[in-house]
Amino acid sequence: MKIRKLLLPTVIAAALLALVAPSAFAQQDPQADKKAEEAKKAEDAKKAEAKKKAEAEKRQKSGDRGVEPEEEGDR
């Protein structure tokens, strides 16, 4: 009977610890969040630059120099 009285609180404490421990270890420091945010901004900037280059190359290949042709109705 004494074993049950000792075992039940121990099992309950272990179950609570198993629920609480992962959230305590999962917390990150603010520096890690800032570094991740800066890395994402840098990656976005690289993607935007690559997109601009691709559009410029596409315009150059098609012969478009950024000047829109006049419409016949404007004359």
C-alpha positions in Angstrom: 0.0 0.0 0.0 2.9 2.4 0.8 4.3 1.8 -2.7 1.1 3.0 -4.3 1.0 6.1 -2.2 4.5 6.9 -3.3 4.2 5.8 -6.9 1.1 7.8 -7.8 2.5 11.2 -7.0 5.7 10.3 -8.7 3.9 9.3 -11.9 1.8 12.5 -11.8 5.0 14.6 -11.3 6.7 12.8 -14.2 3.8 13.3 -16.5 3.7 17.0 -15.7 7.4 17.3 -16.2 7.1 15.6 -19.6 4.5 18.2 -20.6 6.3 21.3 -19.3 9.9 20.4 -20.2 9.7 20.6 -24.0 8.2 24.1 -23.9 11.0 25.2 -21.6 13.7 23.9 -23.9 12.0 25.2 -27.0 12.2 28.9 -26.0 14.8 30.7 -28.1 16.8 33.8 -27.1 16.0 37.1 -28.9 19.4 37.0 -30.6 18.4 33.9 -32.5 15.2 35.4 -33.6 17.0 38.6 -34.9 19.5 36.5 -36.8 16.8 34.4 -38.4 14.9 37.6 -39.4 18.0 39.1 -40.9 18.7 36.0 -42.8 15.2 36.0 -44.2 15.5 39.6 -45.3 18.8 38.9 -47.0 17.3 35.9 -48.8 14.3 38.0 -49.9 16.7 40.7 -51.2 18.6 38.1 -53.2 15.4 36.8 -54.7 14.2 40.3 -55.6 17.6 41.1 -57.3 17.5 37.9 -59.2 13.9 38.7 -60.3 15.0 42.1 -61.5 17.9 40.6 -63.5 15.6 38.1 -65.1 13.1 40.7 -66.1 15.9 42.9 -67.5 17.3 40.0 -69.5 13.8 39.2 -70.8 13.2 42.8 -71.9 16.6 42.9 -73.6 16.0 39.7 -75.5 12.6 40.8 -76.6 13.9 44.1 -77.8 11.7 46.1 -75.4 13.6 49.1 -74.1 10.9 50.3 -71.7 9.2 52.6 -74.2 5.6 51.8 -74.7 4.3 52.2 -78.3 1.8 54.9 -79.0 -1.8 53.8 -79.4 -3.5 54.7 -82.6 -6.4 56.3 -80.8 -4.2 59.0 -79.2 -3.3 60.7 -82.5 
